[in-house]
Amino acid sequence: MREEEIMDRALLWQRYQDWLYYHEGMGLYLDVSRIGFDDAFVESLRPRFAQAFKNMAELEAGAIANPDEQRMVGHYWLRDADLAPTPELKKDILHTIEQVETFVHKVHAGEIHPPRAPKFTDVLSLGIGGSALGPQFVAEALATDFPPLNIHFIDNTDPEGMDRILNRLKARLATTLVITVSKSGGTPDTRNGMLEVKKFYQDQGLNFTQHAVAVTGVGSTLAKLAEAEGWLEIFPMHDWVGGRTSELSAVGLLPAALQGIAVREMLNGAKVMDQATRIPEIKQNPAALLTLAWYFAGNGRGEKDMVVLPYKDSLLLFSRYLQQLVMESLGKEKDLAGKVVYQGIAVYGNKGSTDQHAYVQQLREGIANFFATFIEVLEDRKGPSMEIEPGVTTGDYLSGFLQGTREALYENHRSSVTVTIPSVSPFTIGALIALYERAVGLYAFLVNINAYHQPGVEAGKKAAAQILDLQSSVSKVLAQESAPLSLEALARKAGTDQIETVYKIVRHLAANQRGVVLEGDRSKPAQLKVFLESTGQGRRQDVVATPPSR
């Protein structure tokens, strides 16, 4: 090895020691040494970090952090109720945890059971976004091979996807508990899933309400429905907890506990991490170190993507979970002053080492528009491993692939962060959730944006509602017409200039045998004629199925 290479290795070793964070109580390491900031850069950010630490302290104390909705942001209180700003909130938090544990104990013991069997065998969770991603991640990470109840998810308004899950459950539907998660009760995706599932139960001669549980806001549409129909239980979804930070509320605790996962340990892991990430000093605070790495790597504007590579099968869904947490929180057009800034960090990734075969070639030699986040787990498995070669196990290979990939990327000037946990357990999963929640909050304050609202998501929902309203108008026009219409004429009569949208609406209706016929060359939409199927008596059908009221 050349002398300069030896010197480089010595400097790297020193930098690793200088920027390696370790928390003995959690057994967690965080290595940001392969992000290229220097001491001067860190010093330049200290005033902004000081303000971010102050802002976070105010947020935890109950400041209005979401002025759009005049809401506090209190997911930190979920794992340490003593921090709640009022005795009433503290009581509510503790009562919800006890309510979850009492209900789950009764389900496991068979005290709460389906009408036709001594115990429930499965759980079907209906939710969208954070109401699904967190529970899915935790289920994949922590559920045992043979849990007390097997869990399944419907997290989309895709009819075929619902059919697939329900058909697989059909033989055990009579022993399946259904959890519907929606803060307002009006989220279309979840409402649609609940209605489809309810009908499926009815079609099998089962009473859905005897299998149904709600997690929802107090007094919501869903809460009123569940109460009126006599569902098994209603758990609160706190107004001050956003979907992407709801895993340690009833949203995530209930399905986890039903699977036999130690939810108190998850809460404790998050609490310990919260304590570590409150320290107002960059080097002593793992969330601040993550924030520093993100800020430097993306030039404070998210100019590089975050590629998340967990080297553990059970952490497969961690990158999906982080996608929503990071991108919905940080992807903002305007800062707190109303200035257009276009902030955000794109997150993608998958499992190491499986997926390093898929895209590490580009990560090492392609466009350098990313920084990597390696998630390392020290424990290979419970118990000893066989040697597949003298002195080498399969776990050694996994560790070697991680270290080798990190090194190969760095040699080609690709930056990376490495988070290391001792094992995958409820405690460490709770800690990981809390670490990234805090890092997102600190980063948002550092770049002066609101991490706790989502106007872009709301805009998408409103746009979808407008399209469904237009579909209703189109259907009414067709029902009143006796002659075929061009798309242009149909749009005009429906009161819109969105001809392309009208075309996509009628194309979808026609493809699903909804009474609409498209006549003409499909490659030339402007020449198509649209009409309702004939009843066979010389007139058009009077009705085209319209979307349900929202």
Disulfide bonds with the S-S distance in Angstrom:
none
